[in-house]
Amino acid sequence: MLVQCQMCHKAFVGRRIRKFCSRKCGAKKGTMATTRPDGSERVRHGHVEIKINGTWIRKLRHVLQKALGRSPTLSEMCACIFLDGDKQNVCLDNVLVRGESAKRGVRKRQPPSIA
């Protein structure tokens, strides 16, 4: 069925329920949400990410740069290790930051052996 876009008046093939030819036209009209606002959180690959100034960064890096006073971001070569293994626990007591030279040799922390 041929339908006319309510924003740009372009004809497109679709169902009657669709009012716009694209998300872009729907966003111009203000009826469709196309992006999440700054401060939104999401989980990707087990890590919590937060949206800052239109870009997604890991929440851990954001928390660490605030605590350490580094700006704009921590170096990508710094390794952030979760001591309890839970990637969503971004508490400062749970994180170990290793420098750039140690990035290549990062291994999972082994619990101490009882002998």
Steps between C-alpha positions, in 0.01 A plus 500: 500500500630845410501743796604866518749617766345762731830688526662510155191393301703235318310189389623169643383142513371407844202429721244757597623514858835642389486877474861577405732367231800480739609551861659825392164643387331371816766668715455831316132489580585426862290189535778240506787467744816421303769522768539463873579814700835565672531317831320190369646162588512171309675166538717374213717191517455490878627857555281793606531791256388859556428762235708817548491783243342273238754215527479174693786427741537234765361621830808372681726728297270795569501429877879457503575817306283693747674339799853539360439844352612398152335669210360443242545121532730237636754374252375204299824324591411500871357170618203507738467172687190400697619329817181300555458419128162679472523752213187682615635574851665840440575575868847653544590234759446231235731643234874478442653733240823384340726722296572496130802269520301232685211485250648215297560277803159528666373172637202411712574535868533160666376459857782425745560132548466353847786264570 
